[in-house]
């Protein structure tokens, strides 16, 4: 079945482009070219990209309108405890949340791809679709930038990532150096310390569900064996101790600011999220000199951490 849909905004640009390059193009040929361009756009949205660690690790939030220039969010710490009371007591303890407001800018990520007059002529003459590779590369470039922002932000433009967000504290007292000098027992102890740091600082409000470590540290967990366990690796022991804790190895955590990094926490959109203000979007084609150019945009506010006590990080793992 022939591709029948097209973006009407693309047709004038195609005719303008053809006229500027002294190419005679009938109205139906302009529509045909627009259909091919629309097909490329659709294929670009449908194409499944390889998973990117930052976009997989940090949940994405899309409740901010696309036109927003800043995002103001509150980060919270819960305070107060309940207690046993007598009948008709009027001294009930107060519980509350303390919070502070943080305002971050929304930034636009952009690139573009284009087709020259020869590619357009070939598409019209042969009824063949325009090459998809350019559009796929344009989308991937935007996703790669979003992934990096999710990980380390962009300090030049005031955006934070999950690894350098000021709301996430650091836990000390660990052995570290899992890939080199640490024993399997020390690796297990380090995980115990990090897990307890989250549960203790949040008074058991938050339970870690993800441990993100460098890829070499994950490999070490799996090859180092804990004594007196019947040949179990540190990885196996940790999984048995914390069956609901997902352990992921990330190449990006090998060197963050000059040192390896680990983050453990309760990852959920409620606790921390990448502000995906506008997902990858392709605008109508524009005639520019000898090319028909398709601008591509996305908008983000970086990572917001709403409940800091749900996370902690450690260096030197």
C-alpha positions in Angstrom: 0.0 0.0 0.0 1.5 3.4 -1.0 2.4 5.9 1.7 -0.4 8.4 1.6 0.3 10.7 4.6 2.4 13.8 4.5 3.0 17.1 6.4 1.4 19.9 4.5 4.0 22.3 5.9 6.7 20.4 4.0 5.2 20.9 0.5 5.9 24.7 0.2 9.4 24.2 1.3 9.9 21.5 -1.3 8.6 23.7 -4.1 10.7 26.6 -2.8 13.8 24.4 -2.7 13.1 23.1 -6.2 12.5 26.6 -7.7 15.7 27.9 -6.1 17.6 25.2 -7.8 15.9 25.6 -11.2 14.1 22.3 -11.0 10.6 22.0 -12.5 8.4 20.2 -10.0 4.7 19.5 -10.5 2.3 19.8 -7.6 1.8 16.0 -7.4 5.6 15.5 -7.4 5.9 18.0 -4.5 3.3 16.0 -2.6 5.2 12.8 -3.4 8.4 14.2 -2.0 6.5 15.4 1.1 5.2 11.8 1.5 8.7 10.4 1.3 10.0 13.0 3.8 7.1 12.1 6.1 8.0 8.5 5.8 11.6 9.2 6.8 10.3 11.1 9.9 8.0 8.3 10.9 10.7 5.7 10.5 13.0 7.9 12.7 10.5 7.9 15.5 9.8 4.2 15.2 13.5 3.1 15.2 14.5 1.6 18.5 17.8 3.0 19.7 20.3 1.0 21.8 19.6 1.6 25.5 21.5 4.6 27.0 22.4 4.2 30.6 21.5 7.7 31.8 18.1 7.6 30.2 17.5 4.0 31.6 18.8 4.8 35.1 17.0 8.1 35.8 13.2 8.1 35.4 11.9 10.7 33.0 9.2 13.3 33.8 7.2 15.0 31.1 4.7 17.1 33.0 6.4 20.4 32.2 4.9 22.3 29.3 7.1 22.6 26.2 7.1 26.4 26.3 8.5 26.7 29.9 11.8 28.5 30.3 12.5 27.4 33.9 11.4 24.7 36.3 10.9 25.3 40.0 10.6 22.2 42.1 10.7 21.5 45.8 13.0 19.0 47.5 11.7 17.5 50.7 12.9 16.0 54.0 10.3 14.4 56.2 10.4 15.2 59.9 8.6 14.1 63.0 7.5 10.7 64.5 4.3 9.2 65.6 3.8 7.9 69.2 1.4 6.0 71.3 -1.2 8.3 72.9 -3.8 8.1 75.6 -7.5 8.4 74.9 -8.6 12.0 74.2 -4.9 13.2 74.1 -4.5 16.7 72.7 -0.7 16.6 72.4 -0.4 14.7 69.2 3.1 15.0 67.8 3.4 17.0 64.6 4.8 15.5 61.4 5.7 17.7 58.4 8.0 18.0 55.5 10.7 20.6 55.2 11.6 21.7 51.7 13.4 24.2 49.7 12.7 25.5 46.2 15.2 25.1 43.4 14.8 26.8 40.0 16.6 25.3 37.0 16.7 26.5 33.4 15.1 24.6 30.5 17.5 24.2 27.6 16.9 23.4 24.0 19.0 20.7 22.2 19.1 20.9 18.5 20.6 19.5 15.3 19.4 19.0 11.7 19.7 16.8 8.7 19.1 17.6 5.0 18.7 16.3 1.5 20.3 17.9 -1.6 18.7 18.5 -5.0 20.0 15.2 -6.4 18.5 13.1 -3.6 15.2 14.9 -4.1 15.2 14.4 -7.9 16.0 10.7 -7.5 13.2 10.3 -4.9 10.7 12.0 -7.2 11.8 10.3 -10.4 12.0 6.8 -9.0 9.2 7.0 -6.4 11.8 5.8 -3.9 11.9 7.0 -0.3 14.5 9.4 0.9 17.5 7.9 2.7 16.6 7.3 6.4 20.2 7.2 7.8 20.5 10.9 8.1 17.4 11.2 10.2 18.4 8.3 12.4 21.8 9.8 13.1 20.1 13.2 13.9 17.9 11.5 16.5 20.7 9.6 18.0 22.8 12.7 18.4 20.0 14.3 20.4 19.5 11.2 22.5 23.3 11.0 23.2 23.2 14.6 24.5 20.2 13.9 26.7 21.9 10.8 28.0 25.0 12.8 29.0 22.8 15.4 30.7 21.1 12.7 32.7 24.5 11.5 33.8 26.6 14.6 34.4 24.4 17.5 33.4 25.9 20.5 31.6 27.5 23.0 34.0 27.9 25.6 31.2 24.1 25.9 31.0 23.2 25.3 34.6 21.9 21.7 34.3 22.6 18.9 36.8 22.9 15.2 36.2 22.4 12.4 38.7 26.1 12.0 39.4 26.8 15.7 40.3 23.5 16.8 41.7 24.1 18.9 44.9 21.1 17.3 46.7 22.8 13.9 46.8 25.2 13.4 49.7 28.3 11.2 49.8 28.9 8.3 52.2 32.4 7.6 53.5 34.0 4.7 55.4 34.0 2.2 52.6 36.9 0.1 51.4 36.5 0.8 47.7 38.8 -0.4 44.9 36.6 -3.3 44.2 38.3 -4.1 40.9 41.8 -4.2 42.4 42.6 -4.7 46.1 39.2 -5.2 47.8 38.3 -8.7 48.9 34.9 -10.2 48.2 34.0 -9.8 51.9 35.0 -6.1 51.8 32.8 -5.6 48.7 29.8 -7.1 50.6 30.5 -4.9 53.6 30.7 -1.8 51.3 27.3 -2.6 49.9 25.9 -3.1 53.5 27.3 0.4 54.4 25.8 2.1 51.4 22.4 0.4 51.7 22.2 1.2 55.4 23.2 4.9 54.7 19.9 5.4 52.7 17.7 3.5 55.1 19.2 5.2 58.2 19.3 8.8 56.9 15.7 8.5 55.7 14.5 6.7 58.9 13.5 3.7 56.7 11.2 5.9 54.6 13.3 5.0 51.5 14.5 1.6 50.5 17.2 1.3 47.8 16.1 -0.5 44.7 19.1 0.2 42.5 22.9 0.1 43.0 24.7 1.7 40.0 28.4 1.0 40.0 31.3 1.1 37.5 31.4 -1.8 35.0 34.8 -3.0 36.3 33.3 -3.0 39.8 30.4 -5.2 38.7 32.9 -7.6 37.0 34.9 -7.8 40.2 31.7 -8.6 42.2 31.1 -11.6 40.0 34.7 -13.0 40.0 35.6 -12.6 43.6 34.3 -15.3 46.0 33.4 -14.9 49.7 35.1 -17.4 52.0 33.0 -19.9 53.9 30.0 -19.6 51.6 30.5 -22.6 49.5 31.9 -20.8 46.5 29.5 -17.8 46.3 30.6 -14.6 44.6 30.3 -11.3 46.2 27.6 -10.5 43.6 25.6 -13.6 44.6 25.9 -12.9 48.3 24.7 -9.3 47.8 21.7 -10.5 45.7 20.8 -12.9 48.5 21.0 -10.2 51.1 19.0 -7.7 49.1 16.8 -9.6 46.6 15.0 -6.4 45.6 18.1 -4.5 44.8 19.0 -4.2 41.1 22.8 -4.0 40.4 23.8 -2.3 37.2 27.3 -1.7 35.8 27.9 1.6 34.0 30.9 2.5 31.9 30.1 6.1 32.5 30.8 5.6 36.3 34.4 4.6 35.7 35.6 8.2 35.7 33.4 11.0 37.0 35.4 14.0 37.9 38.6 12.0 38.1 37.3 9.1 40.2 35.0 6.2 39.9 31.5 6.7 41.3 28.7 4.6 42.8 25.1 5.7 43.5 22.6 3.7 45.5 19.0 4.8 46.1 15.3 4.4 45.6 15.0 5.4 41.9 11.5 6.5 41.0 10.0 9.5 39.3 8.7 10.7 42.7 12.3 10.9 44.1 14.4 12.0 41.1 13.7 12.5 37.5 15.1 13.8 34.2 13.0 16.7 33.2 12.1 15.7 29.6 10.3 18.9 28.7 10.0 18.1 25.0 11.1 14.7 23.5 12.8 14.5 20.2 10.8 16.5 17.7 11.2 17.2 13.9 10.0 20.5 12.5 8.7 21.0 9.0 11.4 21.0 6.3 13.0 24.3 5.3 14.6 25.3 2.0 18.2 26.5 2.7 20.5 27.2 -0.2 21.2 23.8 -1.9 19.6 21.7 0.8 16.1 20.8 2.1 16.8 20.9 5.9 14.8 19.3 8.7 15.5 20.9 12.1 15.3 18.6 15.1 14.8 19.7 18.7 14.4 18.4 22.2 14.1 20.3 25.5 15.3 19.4 29.0 15.8 20.8 32.5 18.3 18.3 33.6 17.9 16.1 36.6 15.7 17.2 39.6 16.1 15.4 42.9 13.0 15.8 45.0 13.8 13.6 48.0 17.6 13.8 48.6 17.5 11.2 51.5 16.5 8.5 49.0 20.0 8.5 47.6 23.7 8.4 48.5 26.9 8.1 46.5 30.4 7.0 47.1 33.7 7.6 45.3 36.5 5.2 44.7 34.4 2.0 44.2 
